[in-house]
């Protein structure tokens, strides 16, 4: 990248502090997700960490380290036994074993359906735990902001041959996820830049697009949502083509230190890349700031969304 990314921006300083505190910890996405799922399973059956550790004949510290993602390697047999104690479903057991087997890659490529079953959604586990999402989208409306009709049109395209019941399950799951943004208590913070091409690409019909763009404009009025449009006129503000990405942050403790390292998520056609290497996260954070500065401000973006919604409505 160019010298452009050496600018000192606030998110960058936040991530640099994180890098200093977690570089040596080696916490990576697969093992952190393994620990998070095991912790949720344990609490769902009403077991304290002390009681579960006793059943495993482990120390309290051992199970705590696993739940925090601080153990480099967790054996299959131990995952299976924890899942038996926690009464996990077979599909979930398979997914957790898959996570345990991929516990040390700092940049983890998760190939869909390979080792971890398709229905075991790694991304959703991270999204549910995140406090803030910073994302750039140049292809589609972000899932957390899609209308049901937009989602019903878009989802089947990537799932040829799937039965209608599975398509509808995924649509309903996407709609349910949107409660993270709309809930009244501690809603997810969204900082979003969407390329103008997304707004002008017809998904389904002009009627669906009119509805979707109006919904985006309405969502942008929420205090926890910052939405900007990157216009065609901005060209390539980073100096290079840049695809969609999401930076997930998980909150801070009382001293302002990150509870978990942030993660960059990049979705591909056959899998997804999860990156928690501090320098790479910083690189994407700096790139986002450059894109954000080149975008329209929030009010101008909202006006553009409403204007385009009206245009689509008139052209039906």
N, C-alpha and C positions, 0 to 999 in steps of 0.2 A: 504494500500500500504506500501512499505518498506521505510526505511530511504532515499532511493535513491531520492525520490521526494522532499527532503528538500534542494536540491542544489539551488544556487542563479543564475538564468538565466535571461537574459534580458527581454523576454516576461513575465516572472513571475513578475519582478519588475514593468513592465507596468501595469499588471493586479492588483497588490497590490495597486498601486496608485489609480486605478479606484475604488477598493473596499472601500478605505477610503473616497472617494468623493461621492459614490452612495449608500452605504449600507443603509443610512437613507432615501434615496429618494424613495425606494420601487418600482422603475419602473420595470414593468414586460413585457414579450413578448406580450401577448394578447392585453393589453391596448396600448402598444407602436405601435403595428401593426394597431390597430384601428385608433389611431391618425394619423399615416403615411398615411393610405388609405384616411381618411377624408380630410387631407391636400391636397393630390394629386387630389381628386375629386373637391375640392374648386378651386384650381388653374386652373383645366382643363376647368372650366366654366367662368374663368376670374374674380372671386370675390376676393376682399381683405378680410383679416381676420376681419377688422372693419365692412365691409359691411355685411358679413355673420353673425357676432355677432348681428348686428342691426336687421337682419331679424329674428333671433331667440329670440330677446329681451333679450340678454345676454350682459354681459360686454365683452370687448376685452380680458381681462385676463382669463375669464372663457373658452372661445373657445381656446385660446392659450394653456391653461393647458391641455385641452382635446387632442389637436393636439400633444402635447409633451408627452402624456401618463402619465400625473401626476394626473389624476382623478381616484379615486378608483372604482367608479361605475358610468357608464353612462346609463341612462334609455333607454329601447327599443324605447319608443315614441320619444325621442330626436334624436336617431340614424335615425329613420324613417323620421323625419322632415328634418334633415340635408341632407339625401339622396334625399328627394323630391326636396329640393332647388338646390342640385347639379346635379340633373337629372341622378341619378345612375340607372344602370340596376337592374331588380328584383333579379337576382342571387347574385349580389354584395351586395344588401341590406341585404339579408339573411345571407351572410357571415359576414358582419360587426356586425349584431345583435349577431351572435354567438360569435364573439370576445368580444363584450361588456359584455356578460354573463359569460365570463371566465377570468375576468380581474385581478385576484389577486394571482394566484398560482405561487410561485417562481420557481417551476419545473413543467412545463405545459405539460401534455400528450395530444396531439392532435390526437384523434381517427379519422381515415379517415371516412368522410361521417356522423359523429355524431355531430350534432348541426351546424357545418360549412360544407357547400356543398363540394363535392369532387373537383369540378372545381375551387373553390376559393383557390388558392395556397398561403398558408401562407409563406412557405419557400421562394418562388420566390420574395415576397415583401421584405424580409430581405436581400436576396442575391443582389437584385438590389441596395440596399442602402449601402451595405458593401463596405469598401475600401480594406479589406484584408481578405482572407480565409486561414486558417491553417487547413489542413485535413490529416487524416490517413485513408487509404482505404485497406482493406484486402479481399474484395469480388469482386469488379468490378472496371473497369476504371472509374474515376470520370466523372460525366455527362458533366462538362465543357470541358473535354478533349476527349470525345468520337467522333469517326468518324460517319457519317450518317449510314453506313452499320452496324457497331457495335450496334448503338442505335436501328436501325430497327429490329435487331435480339433479343436484350435484352428486350426492352420495352414490346412486346406482351406476354412474359413469365409471367410477373406479372399482366397482364390484360386479363385473359382468358374470351372469350365471347365478348370482345369489337369489334365493327365493324372496318374494315380497315381504314375508315375515321378518327375515333378517334385516332387510333394508329398513323396515319400519322400526325395528328394535334400535338400530343405529341412529335413526332420526330422533326417536324419543330420548335416547341417551344424550345426544347433542343438545337437545332442548333443555333437558334436565341440568346439564352442565352450566347452562346460562344463569342458573340461580346463584352461581358464585359471584356474578357481577351485580345482580339485582337484589340480593338479600339485604335486609336493613341493618344487620349487625356485621361489622367488619367485612364489607364487600371487597372483593378482589380489585386491586388497583390496576387499571389498564392504561398503558401509554402506547398508542397505535399510530403508525403511519401506513396509509394505503395508497398504492400507486393509482393514478387516474385511470389507467387501462382497465383496472378491476371494475370500475364503475361503468365503463362503456362496453364491457364484454357481456353479451346477453346470455344469461343462464336461464333456460326454460322459455321465457317469453318476456315481452316488454312490460306486461302487467306485473309479472313477478319482480322484475328489476325495479319498477316504480315503487312497489311495496318495500323492497329491500333497501333502497336508497333512503326512503323516508324513515325506515326503522333505524338506519345508521345515524341519520341526522338527529332523531329523537334520543338515541342512546348517547350521543355526544353531549347532551345537556346534563347527564348525570355527573355529580361532583367527583366520582371516582373514575371517570372515563375521559381521557384526553385523546382526541381523534383528529389527525391532520391528513390532508391529501397532498401527495407529491405530484405536481402537475407535469404534463409532458414537457413543458418549457424548461423544467429543471435539468433535463438531460440526465447525465450520470454524475451526481454530486460527489461520489466517492472516487471518481476517476476510472472506475471499473463497473462492469455489470455485477449486480448483487442480487441474489435470490432471497426468497422468504426465510426469515429466522425469528426465533422467539428466545428472549432471555428471561429465565424464571428466577425470582428471588424469594426467599423464605422467611423474611423478617429478621429482627435483631433482638438481642437481649437488652437488659437494662443499661448496659454500658455502651450500647450502640454497635456491638459486634454481631456479625451475621450468625444466625443459628445454624445455617448450613451454607456451603459454598453455592453461589449461583450456577445455573446450568444453561448452556445454549442448546436449543433444540432446532434441528434442521431436518425437515421431512423430505424423503425421497420417494421414488416410484416403487422401489422394492424393499425399503427399510427406512430407518431414521437414525440420525447421528446425534448423540448426546455428548456434549463437551463440558467438562468442568475444570479443564486446565486453566489456571488463572490468567496467563498471558493471552490465551485465545479468547476467553470471555471478555477481557479488557479490549481486545481488538474489535470485537463485535459491538461492544458498548460505545466505543469511539466512533465506529462506522454509523451506528444509529444516530448519534448526536449530529453528525454531518448531514445525514438524510433529513433529520428533523428540522434543522436550520434551513434547508432548501425547500421544505414543504410550506404550504399555506398555513397561516395561523388557524386556530380552532374556529374562530367566527367565520372567516372566509371559507374554510372547509365546509362548515355547516351550510352556508349559503349555496355553495356549489352542489352539495348533495341535494338540497331541496329543489334547486333549479333543474338538475338532471332528472330528478324524480318526476317533476312536472312535464318535462320533455317526453319521457317514456310514457307517461299517462296520456298525453295528447296524441301520440303516434300509434296508439292501439287501433 
